[in-house]
Amino acid sequence: ASIPEIIDIGISTLKIEGRYKDENYVALTTNAYRQAVDAAWENRPMPITPQDEVAIEQVYSRGLGPHFLTGTNHQTVVLGRSPRHRGVLCGRVVRISQDSVVVEPTEI
């Protein structure tokens, strides 16, 4: 279900799920839903930009997807072998010495 569909069936309130989520997750999620709801009311598309994807990657989340809205099995969302939250790749270590580390930055 998309935000326009949720509005069309009469849902007016959403609960943001997430135990142990910090203020960054709550702020990012609330802002994303606010923008999506505003776009739906104005009947305009709400594409996810590369900047949005970087912001999402920087907070703990299970990634993008309808997950529980579509009845997804929790085990297919969370693999359990490694943490989903790994942050954003910002560089590659090219040299390590006794007192320093040289990192070659990547574009974000």
C-alpha positions in Angstrom: 0.0 0.0 0.0 1.2 3.5 -0.8 0.5 6.7 1.1 -2.3 7.7 -1.4 -4.0 4.3 -1.0 -3.8 4.6 2.8 -5.4 8.1 2.6 -8.1 6.8 0.2 -9.2 4.1 2.5 -9.7 6.6 5.3 -6.6 5.9 7.6 -5.7 9.2 9.2 -3.0 8.1 11.7 0.1 6.0 11.4 2.2 4.6 14.2 5.9 4.6 13.6 7.1 1.2 14.9 10.4 0.7 16.4 11.7 -0.2 19.8 15.1 1.2 20.6 15.0 3.8 17.8 16.8 7.0 18.5 15.6 10.6 17.8 17.3 10.6 14.4 15.2 7.7 13.2 12.0 9.3 14.5 12.8 12.6 12.9 13.7 11.1 9.6 10.7 8.8 9.5 8.3 11.5 10.6 9.6 13.9 8.0 9.4 11.3 5.2 5.8 10.5 6.0 4.9 14.2 6.3 6.4 14.8 2.8 4.6 11.8 1.4 1.3 12.8 2.8 1.6 16.4 1.6 2.5 15.1 -1.9 -0.5 12.7 -1.9 -2.9 15.5 -0.9 -1.4 17.7 -3.7 -1.7 14.8 -6.1 2.0 14.9 -7.1 4.6 12.1 -7.2 6.9 11.5 -4.3 10.1 10.0 -5.7 12.9 8.8 -3.4 16.0 10.9 -4.2 19.6 9.7 -3.8 19.8 12.2 -0.8 16.9 10.4 0.8 18.6 7.1 0.4 21.8 8.4 2.0 19.8 9.8 4.9 18.0 6.5 5.4 21.3 4.6 5.3 22.6 6.7 8.2 19.9 5.7 10.7 19.2 2.3 12.0 16.4 0.8 9.9 15.5 -2.4 8.0 15.7 -0.6 4.7 12.9 0.4 2.4 9.9 -1.7 1.7 6.3 -2.3 2.5 7.3 -5.2 4.9 4.5 -5.5 7.5 1.9 -3.8 5.3 2.1 -6.6 2.8 2.4 -9.5 5.3 6.1 -10.1 4.8 7.6 -12.8 6.9 9.9 -11.1 9.5 12.7 -13.6 8.7 12.9 -12.3 5.1 13.3 -8.7 6.3 16.0 -9.3 8.9 18.6 -11.9 8.0 20.2 -12.1 11.5 23.7 -12.9 10.3 24.9 -9.4 10.2 23.5 -6.0 11.3 21.4 -4.2 8.7 22.6 -0.9 9.8 26.1 -0.4 8.4 26.1 3.3 7.6 27.3 5.0 4.4 30.5 4.1 2.6 32.6 7.2 2.9 36.0 5.9 1.9 38.5 3.0 1.5 41.5 2.4 3.7 44.5 2.5 1.4 47.3 2.4 4.0 47.8 1.7 7.7 50.9 2.6 9.6 51.8 2.4 13.3 50.4 5.9 14.0 48.0 6.7 11.1 45.5 5.4 8.7 45.1 6.8 5.2 41.6 6.8 3.8 40.7 7.5 0.2 37.3 9.2 0.3 34.4 8.2 -1.9 31.6 10.4 -3.1 28.4 10.1 -1.1 
